[in-house]
């Protein structure tokens, strides 16, 4: 493992057995099936795909919130499956999680100050109560809230403010890596912008590594360095954000890009429609798992498993036909995809220019500018 790699997986798998019974189905769900990744220090790495593709299960495997069926996860040179006691506690300190729903992830009976102080009590028991209060106040300022908010409770805040509280709680232990599982999908678009910019600023200021799980490609385009596209438990394409958005080589990636909403009143926009439904992860198709929905599928796609193949530099795609897809894309698909790429850029250019024009960062804006006033 090289020094610039902070987290890696090798042939990582997680299967779930269906319980069976008189009326229940039996079988094995292949939620994550042979994922190999290398995450670099200081980067924002995104994992995208439809609901049910296995990305949230993968995130929990990376945190050792789930045990893998097979394969390994290595963090900072340590195989996390072998850790216990103090070593496991250190792992929990260095890797933190931001959950999708900021309300359900916060104990409603605890004040904001207690919620943020709890990791400090766990990982830094030598801290005095006064030191903890000072640290909590600093963390609240860091995420754009006020120190006096420590005495309030989660229900007194808006959704975006609750997510900021969740981020402050994740930062309390001084982590090296943060995993966000759909961290902005439950928020309004305008609030998403503020939280996304906040995460980017924190990454730069604190030297964090971010792993973002998402299905919203507009969010990913704005904040990610590299992107892995996941389908039915497997990685089907991986590359830099520019490579994935500008020269996609897997038909599933093309379809995802074409699904980015475009606001064009009274005018139809072309979308690459997929055939049929997503197959069951309990019975994935033979060969290429995407062939049952792919407009390009050939006979060998139905029988031959396709590993990730090099496209250019570090850009790789699990497709027999990506050269043919590249030619077809330029002729028929590129306009549809390019329109969606433009929509993704336009969506975030609005708040980028607003923030840059004022010369302030999200945490420096007034409470009114950030989001709705606390109730």
C-alpha positions as CSV (number, residue, x, y, z in Angstrom):
1,X,0.0,0.0,0.0
2,X,1.6,3.3,-1.1
3,X,1.7,6.4,1.2
4,X,-0.9,8.3,-0.9
5,X,-3.5,5.5,-0.5
6,X,-5.5,5.9,2.7
7,X,-8.2,3.2,2.1
8,X,-8.3,0.3,-0.2
9,X,-10.5,-2.8,-0.9
10,X,-9.6,-6.0,-2.6
11,X,-12.3,-8.3,-4.0
12,X,-14.7,-7.2,-1.3
13,X,-18.0,-9.1,-1.1
14,X,-21.0,-9.0,1.1
15,X,-23.8,-11.5,0.7
16,X,-27.0,-11.7,2.7
17,X,-28.9,-15.0,3.1
18,X,-32.7,-14.8,2.7
19,X,-34.2,-16.5,5.7
20,X,-36.7,-18.7,3.9
21,X,-39.7,-20.1,5.8
22,X,-43.2,-21.3,4.6
23,X,-44.0,-18.2,2.6
24,X,-40.6,-16.5,2.3
25,X,-38.1,-16.7,-0.5
26,X,-34.8,-18.3,-0.1
27,X,-31.5,-17.4,-1.8
28,X,-28.5,-15.1,-1.4
29,X,-28.4,-11.4,-2.1
30,X,-25.1,-10.4,-3.6
31,X,-25.2,-6.8,-2.3
32,X,-21.5,-6.1,-2.9
33,X,-19.7,-8.6,-5.2
34,X,-16.0,-8.2,-5.8
35,X,-15.2,-4.5,-5.4
36,X,-11.6,-3.4,-5.6
37,X,-10.9,0.3,-4.9
38,X,-8.0,2.6,-3.9
39,X,-8.9,5.9,-2.2
40,X,-6.2,8.6,-2.2
41,X,-5.5,10.9,0.8
42,X,-7.2,14.3,0.5
43,X,-9.4,13.5,-2.4
44,X,-13.2,13.4,-2.7
45,X,-14.1,10.0,-4.1
46,X,-17.7,9.4,-5.2
47,X,-19.6,6.2,-5.5
48,X,-22.8,6.5,-7.6
49,X,-25.6,4.3,-8.9
50,X,-29.3,3.5,-8.7
51,X,-31.0,2.7,-5.4
52,X,-30.3,-0.9,-4.6
53,X,-27.0,-1.1,-6.4
54,X,-25.1,-1.8,-3.2
55,X,-23.4,1.5,-2.6
56,X,-24.7,2.0,1.0
57,X,-23.7,-1.5,1.9
58,X,-20.2,-0.8,0.5
59,X,-20.0,2.3,2.7
60,X,-20.8,0.3,5.8
61,X,-18.2,-2.3,4.9
62,X,-15.6,0.4,4.5
63,X,-16.5,1.6,8.1
64,X,-16.6,-2.0,9.5
65,X,-20.2,-1.4,10.4
66,X,-20.8,-4.7,8.5
67,X,-18.4,-7.7,8.2
68,X,-17.5,-8.7,4.7
69,X,-18.4,-12.2,3.4
70,X,-14.9,-12.2,1.8
71,X,-12.2,-9.8,0.7
72,X,-10.4,-7.2,2.7
73,X,-10.5,-3.5,3.6
74,X,-7.2,-1.8,4.5
75,X,-7.2,1.6,6.2
76,X,-3.9,3.4,6.7
77,X,-2.0,0.2,6.2
78,X,-4.2,-1.9,8.7
79,X,-6.5,-4.7,7.7
80,X,-9.6,-3.5,9.6
81,X,-11.0,-7.0,10.0
82,X,-8.1,-7.8,12.4
83,X,-8.6,-4.8,14.7
84,X,-10.1,-4.9,18.1
85,X,-9.8,-3.1,21.5
86,X,-7.8,0.1,21.3
87,X,-7.0,-0.4,17.7
88,X,-10.6,-0.6,16.7
89,X,-11.4,2.5,18.8
90,X,-8.7,4.3,16.9
91,X,-10.3,3.3,13.7
92,X,-13.6,4.7,14.9
93,X,-11.8,7.9,15.7
94,X,-10.1,8.2,12.3
95,X,-13.1,7.2,10.2
96,X,-16.5,9.0,10.7
97,X,-19.9,8.7,9.0
98,X,-22.4,11.3,7.9
99,X,-25.9,9.8,7.5
100,X,-28.5,10.6,4.9
101,X,-31.3,11.7,7.3
102,X,-30.0,14.4,9.7
103,X,-33.0,14.1,11.9
104,X,-33.2,10.3,12.5
105,X,-29.4,10.2,13.1
106,X,-29.5,12.6,16.0
107,X,-30.9,11.6,19.4
108,X,-33.9,14.0,19.9
109,X,-33.5,13.8,23.7
110,X,-30.0,15.1,23.7
111,X,-29.0,18.8,23.3
112,X,-26.8,19.7,20.4
113,X,-23.9,20.3,22.8
114,X,-24.2,16.8,24.3
115,X,-24.5,15.3,20.8
116,X,-21.3,16.9,19.7
117,X,-19.5,16.3,23.0
118,X,-20.3,12.6,23.1
119,X,-17.4,11.6,20.7
120,X,-15.1,13.8,22.7
121,X,-16.0,11.9,25.9
122,X,-15.4,8.6,24.1
123,X,-12.2,9.3,22.3
124,X,-10.6,12.0,24.6
125,X,-11.6,11.1,28.2
126,X,-8.8,13.2,29.6
127,X,-10.6,16.4,28.4
128,X,-12.2,18.5,31.1
129,X,-15.8,19.7,30.9
130,X,-14.6,23.2,30.2
131,X,-12.4,22.0,27.3
132,X,-15.2,20.0,25.8
133,X,-17.5,23.1,25.9
134,X,-14.9,25.2,24.2
135,X,-14.3,22.5,21.6
136,X,-18.1,22.1,20.9
137,X,-18.3,25.9,20.5
138,X,-15.5,25.8,18.0
139,X,-17.0,23.0,16.0
140,X,-20.4,24.8,15.8
141,X,-18.6,27.9,14.4
142,X,-16.7,25.7,12.0
143,X,-19.9,24.3,10.4
144,X,-21.6,27.7,10.2
145,X,-23.7,27.6,13.4
146,X,-23.4,29.7,16.6
147,X,-22.0,28.5,20.0
148,X,-25.3,29.3,21.8
149,X,-27.0,26.7,19.6
150,X,-25.4,24.1,21.9
151,X,-28.3,24.3,24.3
152,X,-31.0,23.6,21.8
153,X,-32.4,20.3,20.5
154,X,-32.5,18.8,17.0
155,X,-36.2,19.5,16.4
156,X,-35.5,23.3,16.8
157,X,-33.4,23.3,13.6
158,X,-34.1,23.1,9.9
159,X,-32.9,20.1,7.8
160,X,-29.7,21.8,6.6
161,X,-28.8,23.0,10.1
162,X,-29.3,19.5,11.5
163,X,-27.0,18.1,8.8
164,X,-24.4,20.7,9.9
165,X,-24.8,19.4,13.5
166,X,-24.2,15.9,12.1
167,X,-21.0,17.1,10.4
168,X,-19.8,18.8,13.5
169,X,-20.3,15.6,15.4
170,X,-18.4,13.7,12.8
171,X,-15.5,16.2,13.0
172,X,-15.3,16.0,16.8
173,X,-12.9,13.1,16.9
174,X,-10.5,14.7,14.4
175,X,-11.0,12.1,11.7
176,X,-8.8,11.5,8.7
177,X,-11.6,10.2,6.5
178,X,-15.4,10.9,6.4
179,X,-17.9,8.9,4.5
180,X,-21.2,10.6,3.6
181,X,-24.1,8.3,2.6
182,X,-26.3,10.6,0.5
183,X,-25.4,13.5,2.8
184,X,-27.5,16.1,1.0
185,X,-30.3,14.0,-0.7
186,X,-32.8,14.8,2.0
187,X,-32.2,18.6,1.7
188,X,-33.6,21.3,-0.6
189,X,-31.4,22.1,-3.6
190,X,-30.5,25.5,-2.3
191,X,-29.5,24.0,1.1
192,X,-27.6,21.2,-0.7
193,X,-25.4,23.8,-2.2
194,X,-24.4,25.2,1.2
195,X,-23.7,21.8,2.7
196,X,-21.7,20.7,-0.3
197,X,-19.5,23.8,-0.3
198,X,-19.1,23.4,3.5
199,X,-17.8,19.8,3.0
200,X,-15.4,21.0,0.3
201,X,-14.0,23.8,2.6
202,X,-13.6,21.4,5.5
203,X,-11.7,18.9,3.2
204,X,-9.3,21.6,2.2
205,X,-8.9,23.2,5.6
206,X,-8.5,20.0,7.6
207,X,-6.8,17.8,5.0
208,X,-9.8,15.3,5.1
209,X,-10.5,12.5,2.7
210,X,-14.1,12.3,1.6
211,X,-16.1,9.4,0.2
212,X,-19.5,10.5,-1.0
213,X,-22.2,8.0,-1.7
214,X,-24.9,9.5,-4.0
215,X,-27.3,9.0,-6.9
216,X,-27.4,12.7,-7.9
217,X,-24.8,13.2,-10.6
218,X,-25.1,16.9,-10.5
219,X,-23.8,16.9,-6.9
220,X,-21.0,14.5,-7.9
221,X,-19.9,16.6,-10.8
222,X,-19.5,19.6,-8.6
223,X,-17.5,18.2,-5.7
224,X,-15.6,15.0,-6.7
225,X,-12.1,14.3,-7.9
226,X,-12.8,10.7,-8.9
227,X,-16.0,8.7,-9.5
228,X,-16.9,5.0,-9.4
229,X,-20.2,3.9,-11.0
230,X,-21.8,0.9,-9.3
231,X,-24.4,-1.5,-10.8
232,X,-25.8,-4.6,-9.1
233,X,-23.0,-4.9,-6.6
234,X,-20.1,-4.3,-9.0
235,X,-18.0,-1.3,-10.2
236,X,-18.7,-0.9,-13.9
237,X,-16.7,2.3,-14.5
238,X,-14.2,4.3,-12.6
239,X,-12.2,7.5,-13.5
240,X,-11.8,11.1,-12.8
241,X,-14.9,13.3,-12.7
242,X,-14.0,14.8,-16.0
243,X,-13.5,11.4,-17.6
244,X,-16.8,10.1,-16.3
245,X,-18.8,13.1,-17.3
246,X,-17.1,14.0,-20.6
247,X,-16.1,10.6,-22.0
248,X,-18.2,8.0,-20.4
249,X,-17.6,4.5,-21.7
250,X,-20.1,2.2,-20.0
251,X,-23.7,2.3,-21.3
252,X,-25.0,2.4,-17.7
253,X,-23.0,5.6,-17.1
254,X,-24.4,7.1,-20.3
255,X,-28.0,6.3,-19.1
256,X,-27.3,7.9,-15.7
257,X,-25.9,11.0,-17.2
258,X,-28.9,11.4,-19.6
259,X,-31.2,11.2,-16.5
260,X,-29.9,14.5,-15.0
261,X,-33.0,16.8,-15.1
262,X,-33.0,19.6,-17.6
263,X,-35.3,22.6,-17.1
264,X,-36.5,23.5,-20.5
265,X,-40.1,24.6,-20.4
266,X,-42.3,23.4,-23.2
267,X,-39.6,21.5,-24.9
268,X,-38.8,17.8,-24.9
269,X,-35.4,16.6,-24.0
270,X,-33.8,13.3,-25.1
271,X,-33.1,10.6,-22.5
272,X,-31.4,7.3,-22.9
273,X,-34.1,4.9,-21.7
274,X,-33.1,1.6,-20.2
275,X,-34.8,-1.7,-21.1
276,X,-36.8,-3.5,-18.4
277,X,-36.2,-3.5,-14.6
278,X,-33.0,-3.9,-12.6
279,X,-32.4,-7.7,-12.1
280,X,-32.6,-9.1,-8.6
281,X,-29.2,-9.2,-6.8
282,X,-30.3,-12.7,-5.6
283,X,-30.1,-13.9,-9.2
284,X,-27.8,-11.6,-11.3
285,X,-27.7,-12.3,-15.0
286,X,-24.7,-14.3,-16.4
287,X,-22.0,-12.5,-18.3
288,X,-22.2,-8.7,-18.1
289,X,-24.8,-8.0,-15.5
290,X,-26.1,-5.0,-17.5
291,X,-26.8,-6.8,-20.7
292,X,-30.5,-7.3,-20.0
293,X,-31.0,-3.5,-20.1
294,X,-28.3,-2.5,-22.6
295,X,-29.1,-1.3,-26.1
296,X,-25.6,-2.3,-27.3
297,X,-25.6,-5.9,-26.0
298,X,-24.1,-8.7,-28.2
299,X,-24.1,-12.4,-27.8
300,X,-20.8,-12.5,-25.9
301,X,-22.2,-9.9,-23.4
302,X,-24.7,-12.5,-22.3
303,X,-22.1,-15.2,-21.5
304,X,-18.7,-13.5,-20.9
305,X,-17.9,-11.8,-17.6
306,X,-16.2,-8.4,-18.3
307,X,-13.5,-7.2,-15.9
308,X,-12.7,-3.5,-15.7
309,X,-10.6,-2.7,-18.8
310,X,-8.3,0.3,-19.2
311,X,-9.7,3.1,-21.4
312,X,-7.0,5.7,-20.9
313,X,-4.7,6.4,-18.0
314,X,-6.7,5.4,-14.9
315,X,-10.1,5.5,-16.6
316,X,-11.5,1.9,-16.7
317,X,-14.9,0.4,-17.8
318,X,-16.3,-3.1,-17.5
319,X,-17.6,-3.4,-21.0
320,X,-16.7,-5.5,-24.1
321,X,-17.8,-2.7,-26.4
322,X,-16.6,0.6,-25.1
323,X,-14.8,1.4,-28.3
324,X,-18.0,0.9,-30.3
325,X,-19.9,2.9,-27.6
326,X,-17.4,5.7,-28.0
327,X,-18.1,6.0,-31.7
328,X,-21.9,5.7,-31.3
329,X,-21.9,8.2,-28.5
330,X,-20.4,10.9,-30.7
331,X,-23.0,10.4,-33.3
332,X,-26.3,9.9,-31.4
333,X,-25.8,10.0,-27.7
334,X,-23.5,12.9,-27.1
335,X,-26.1,15.7,-27.5
336,X,-28.4,14.1,-24.9
337,X,-25.6,13.6,-22.4
338,X,-24.0,17.0,-23.1
339,X,-27.3,18.7,-22.3
340,X,-27.5,17.0,-19.0
341,X,-23.9,17.9,-18.2
342,X,-24.7,21.5,-18.9
343,X,-27.7,21.3,-16.6
344,X,-25.5,19.9,-13.8
345,X,-23.0,22.7,-14.3
346,X,-25.8,25.4,-14.4
347,X,-27.4,24.1,-11.3
348,X,-24.3,24.7,-9.2
349,X,-22.9,27.8,-11.1
350,X,-25.7,29.9,-9.5
351,X,-24.6,29.4,-5.9
352,X,-20.9,29.2,-6.8
353,X,-21.1,32.7,-8.3
354,X,-23.2,34.0,-5.4
355,X,-20.7,32.9,-2.8
356,X,-17.6,33.9,-4.8
357,X,-19.2,37.3,-5.6
358,X,-19.7,38.1,-2.0
359,X,-16.2,36.9,-1.1
360,X,-17.5,34.8,1.7
361,X,-17.7,31.1,2.5
362,X,-20.9,29.4,3.6
363,X,-20.0,29.4,7.3
364,X,-19.3,33.1,7.2
365,X,-22.7,34.0,5.8
366,X,-25.5,35.3,8.0
367,X,-28.0,32.9,9.4
368,X,-30.7,34.4,7.1
369,X,-28.5,34.0,4.0
370,X,-27.7,30.4,4.8
371,X,-31.1,28.9,5.2
372,X,-34.4,29.5,6.9
373,X,-34.4,31.0,10.4
374,X,-34.4,28.6,13.4
375,X,-37.9,28.1,14.6
